[in-house]
Amino acid sequence: MPGEHPVCCGIDVHKDTRTACLRRVDANGHGSKEGRELATTSTSLFALSDWLVEPHCPGVALASTGGYWKPVYHVLAGPVEVFIGNAHAMRSRPGNKTDKRDAAWIAALLAHGLIRPSFVPPPDICALRNVTRTRVALVQTRSQSKNRVHKLLEDTTLKLGSVVADLFGGTGRRMLAALVAGARDPQV
């Protein structure tokens, strides 16, 4: 059955391997499949790109599983059109599940136009999102560390949080430094 993409590729992406299935259908409706299993290194990604450009493969589809799709997307997005699909929506039919069959299934879905591509923002927005998310994570880590110090002081019956408004402000930090230096007189 002819589809929207007579030549396309489906890639099953995992942590340690990538399995690709190049699907071709000629004008007579005869199809062929060629598969490759690749490592997750940069060299193998560029080899995958060369392998797809050679037969003029215009489209590649892969599932958005974790962050494993990102390196593939960044290398292939220039030479070919990359469709990132929701992994849940692209799940394979029941039966013996292998990486080769999953890649062939993804290629068949793309060939017939059955993959609704996910939105992937432009590179500058992706970089901004990464910086923002990193900042949020660092602020959360800082807050968790401050809460641990408060809990440790409360467990040792040192009520410094009741004496100063901000334990990590100037006065609070000097009190903590004095405690670390060995001061035991509350008046000091």
N, C-alpha and C positions, 0 to 999 in steps of 0.2 A: 504494500500500500504506500503510494508516494505521500510525502509529507511536506511541511513548510521548508525544511532544511534537508536537501538531498545529501549534503556532506556535513557531518557534525561530529562532535566528540563528547562523550560523557566521562567524567572523572570521579572516581570514588576516592575520597581523601581521608587519610588516617594519620595518626601521629608519626609512624615510621615508614609508611609506604603510600604511594599513589598508584591507582590502577586506572588506566585510560583505555577507552574503547572508541576507535575511530570507525564511524558508520558511514558507508557510501551506498547510494542507490543511483543506478544509471538511468538513462532515459527509458529503457525498456522495463524498468521496475525491478531489475535484479539487484539484490543487495549483497554487500560483503561487510565483514567486520574484521578489524585488526586490533589486537589488544597489546598493551605493554604494561609491565609493572615497573615502577620507577622508585628510586629512593627519594628522600625529602631534602636533598642537598641542592644548592644553587645550580651546580653543574647539571644535575638531572632536570631541573626546571627549564634551563635554557635548551637542553636537548629536546625536551617535550615541546617547547615553543617551535624549534626548528622542524620537528617531526610534523607538527600541525600546519605550519606555513607551507611546507613542501607540497601537500596535495590540495592546497587552497581551501583549507577548512575555515569557513567564516565564523562558525559558532561553537562555543564550548560551554557545557553546563556542569555545575558541581553543586553539591549540597553545602549549606552553611553550617557545618559542624564545628562548634567551638571557634577557635581562631585558626584552625588548620587550613582554611580556604584562602586566607589573606595573602600568603606568599605566592600562591598559584595565581590569584587574581592580579596581583601587582606585576607579575612577569608577563602574563598572557593578555592583559587588558589592552595593550597597544596593537599587537599584530592581529588579534582576533576579537570578536565580540564575546564577552564572558557573561553568562547568565548564572547568577547566584540564586538558587532556589531554597525554599524552606525544606529542611530535611524531613520534617514530619509529613509535609504534603507530597514529597517525592518518594516516600518509602516504597520498597519493593513489594511485589506480590508474595504470598506465602510459598514456602517450599524451601529447598536447599539454598541457603544464602551464601554466596561467595562474592569476593570483591569483583571478579570478572563479570558475574551476572549483574551485580549492582551497577557497574559502569555501563554495561550494555543497556540496562533498563533506563538509566539516566539519559543515555544517547537517544534511545527510542522516544522518551518523553519529549526531548528537545526537538527531534526530527518532526514530530507531529504537533508541535506548538503547545504542549501541555504543561509547560513550566511557566509559572508566573514569577518573573524575576523580582528579587528583593532590591530595595533601594540601597545603593552604595554611594555615599556622598563623595564629592570631589576630594582630591588629595589634601588641599589646604584645610577643608573642614574636618577631614579625618585627623590631621595633625592637631588641630585645635581641640577636638574631642579627646584625643589621647592626653594632651597636656592638662585639660580640665579634669579628666578622670584621675590622673596621677595626683593632681593637687588635692582633690577630694579625699583620695586614699591617704595622703600624707596628713591632712588635717584630722581625719578620723584616728589615725595612729597616734598623733600627738594628744588628742583628747583621751584616748584609752590609756596612754602612759600617765597623764595627769591624774586620771581617776584611780589608777593603781597606787600612785603616791598618796593620794587622799585616803584610800582604804588602808594602806600600810600604816599611816600615821594614826588613823582612828583605831586600828587593831592594837597599837601600842599605847593607847590612851593619850596621845599628844593631840590636843584640840587646836592646832594652829589655824584650821579653817574657820574656827569661831572667833579668832583674834584678828585676823586680817581678811580684808574683802577678797583679795586675789593672792592665793598662796604662791603663784608664779610671777607676781609683780615684783617690784624692787625690794620692798620690805620683806615679803614672804621668802624671796630667794636668799636674802641675807640671813634670815632666821634658819632656813634649811642649811645654809653654809656653816652657820655657827654650830648647829646640831652635829653636822658631819665632822667639824673640827673638834668636837668633844665638849662643847659648852653645855653645862647641866643646870646652871642657875637661871630660873625663869625670869628674873629681873633683867638679866643681860639680854 
